[in-house]
Amino acid sequence: MSKKKYSVLLMYPELNDQGEPETYYGWTEADSPDEAVENVRREAWAAAGNPRLDAWGATDGSIPPEDFHLLAVFKGHLELEERNPSQP
């Protein structure tokens, strides 16, 4: 059985330096939406500069991947389009 494509939108567990929420968007291939969320949480965790994630998910005291809040999971690899912020 081949894996399905998913797009996942997460929110970081802490606010950024400006006190605003920050999101992470990633594509993955997985057997289920739950597996897709887990894959992208680990990806977001690594991208956030956390130094180590071993095979059991231990995180040496940093924010665990599970703390990234799920906002949405979509079937397929959806591409986001940039828009001109000066236009309404």
NUMI-909324 format. One record per residue (C-alpha): x, y, z; residue number from 1; residue in three letters. Coordinates in steps of 0.05 Angstrom, whole numbers, plus 5000, padded with zeros to 4 digits. Each point is the difference from the previous one (the first is absolute). Example, Ala and Ser with C-alpha at 12.3 -4.5 7.8 and 13.67 -1.06 7.14 Angstrom:
<votors>
+------+------+------+-----+-----+
!    x !    y !    z !   k !   r !
+------+------+------+-----+-----+
! 5246 ! 4910 ! 5156 !   1 ! ala !
! 5027 ! 5069 ! 4987 !   2 ! ser !
+------+------+------+-----+-----+
</votors>
This chain:
<votors>
+------+------+------+-----+-----+
!    x !    y !    z !   k !   r !
+------+------+------+-----+-----+
! 5000 ! 5000 ! 5000 !   1 ! met !
! 5029 ! 5067 ! 4980 !   2 ! ser !
! 5002 ! 5058 ! 5048 !   3 ! lys !
! 4954 ! 5060 ! 4989 !   4 ! lys !
! 5022 ! 5072 ! 4992 !   5 ! lys !
! 4980 ! 5050 ! 5055 !   6 ! tyr !
! 5011 ! 5073 ! 5016 !   7 ! ser !
! 5003 ! 5020 ! 5073 !   8 ! val !
! 4995 ! 5068 ! 5033 !   9 ! leu !
! 5027 ! 5006 ! 5071 !  10 ! leu !
! 5008 ! 5057 ! 5050 !  11 ! met !
! 5064 ! 5005 ! 5041 !  12 ! tyr !
! 4988 ! 4990 ! 5075 !  13 ! pro !
! 5031 ! 5068 ! 5017 !  14 ! glu !
! 4990 ! 5070 ! 4973 !  15 ! leu !
! 5055 ! 5030 ! 4956 !  16 ! asn !
! 5044 ! 5059 ! 5021 !  17 ! asp !
! 4944 ! 5049 ! 4982 !  18 ! gln !
! 4951 ! 4964 ! 5045 !  19 ! gly !
! 4961 ! 4971 ! 4941 !  20 ! glu !
! 4982 ! 4929 ! 4982 !  21 ! pro !
! 5044 ! 4966 ! 4948 !  22 ! glu !
! 4980 ! 4943 ! 4954 !  23 ! thr !
! 5035 ! 4943 ! 4964 !  24 ! tyr !
! 4973 ! 4969 ! 4936 !  25 ! tyr !
! 5027 ! 4935 ! 4973 !  26 ! gly !
! 4987 ! 4945 ! 4950 !  27 ! trp !
! 5007 ! 4926 ! 5016 !  28 ! thr !
! 4980 ! 4931 ! 4977 !  29 ! glu !
! 4968 ! 4955 ! 5051 !  30 ! ala !
! 4951 ! 4943 ! 5010 !  31 ! asp !
! 4951 ! 5043 ! 5040 !  32 ! ser !
! 4987 ! 5072 ! 5019 !  33 ! pro !
! 5026 ! 4985 ! 5071 !  34 ! asp !
! 5066 ! 4975 ! 4972 !  35 ! glu !
! 5004 ! 5061 ! 4955 !  36 ! ala !
! 4992 ! 5047 ! 5060 !  37 ! val !
! 5054 ! 4961 ! 5038 !  38 ! glu !
! 5048 ! 5005 ! 4940 !  39 ! asn !
! 4991 ! 5075 ! 4992 !  40 ! val !
! 5004 ! 5013 ! 5075 !  41 ! arg !
! 5069 ! 4966 ! 5000 !  42 ! arg !
! 5019 ! 5041 ! 4939 !  43 ! glu !
! 4978 ! 5065 ! 5033 !  44 ! ala !
! 5036 ! 4982 ! 5064 !  45 ! trp !
! 5065 ! 4988 ! 4961 !  46 ! ala !
! 4991 ! 5065 ! 4961 !  47 ! ala !
! 4990 ! 5039 ! 5065 !  48 ! ala !
! 5073 ! 4985 ! 5017 !  49 ! gly !
! 4990 ! 4945 ! 5051 !  50 ! asn !
! 5065 ! 4962 ! 5001 !  51 ! pro !
! 4980 ! 4928 ! 5006 !  52 ! arg !
! 4941 ! 4952 ! 4990 !  53 ! leu !
! 5017 ! 4928 ! 5011 !  54 ! asp !
! 4963 ! 4938 ! 4975 !  55 ! ala !
! 4954 ! 5001 ! 5062 !  56 ! trp !
! 4982 ! 5074 ! 4994 !  57 ! gly !
! 5043 ! 5023 ! 5059 !  58 ! ala !
! 5015 ! 5074 ! 4995 !  59 ! thr !
! 5054 ! 5014 ! 5052 !  60 ! asp !
! 4957 ! 5051 ! 5037 !  61 ! gly !
! 4979 ! 5044 ! 4942 !  62 ! ser !
! 4928 ! 5009 ! 4977 !  63 ! ile !
! 4972 ! 4933 ! 4978 !  64 ! pro !
! 4972 ! 4992 ! 4929 !  65 ! pro !
! 4931 ! 4984 ! 5030 !  66 ! glu !
! 4995 ! 5072 ! 5026 !  67 ! asp !
! 4993 ! 5027 ! 4929 !  68 ! phe !
! 4925 ! 5014 ! 4994 !  69 ! his !
! 4963 ! 4970 ! 4941 !  70 ! leu !
! 4961 ! 5052 ! 4961 !  71 ! leu !
! 4982 ! 4959 ! 4938 !  72 ! ala !
! 5017 ! 4938 ! 4960 !  73 ! val !
! 4981 ! 4995 ! 4926 !  74 ! phe !
! 5001 ! 4943 ! 4950 !  75 ! lys !
! 5052 ! 5012 ! 4946 !  76 ! gly !
! 5058 ! 5048 ! 4995 !  77 ! his !
! 4968 ! 5068 ! 4998 !  78 ! leu !
! 5043 ! 5058 ! 4977 !  79 ! glu !
! 4992 ! 5068 ! 5032 !  80 ! leu !
! 5001 ! 5061 ! 4956 !  81 ! glu !
! 5034 ! 5064 ! 5020 !  82 ! glu !
! 4956 ! 5061 ! 4998 !  83 ! arg !
! 5016 ! 5073 ! 4999 !  84 ! asn !
! 4986 ! 5025 ! 5071 !  85 ! pro !
! 4988 ! 5071 ! 4974 !  86 ! ser !
! 4937 ! 4977 ! 4965 !  87 ! gln !
! 4935 ! 4988 ! 5038 !  88 ! pro !
+------+------+------+-----+-----+
</votors>
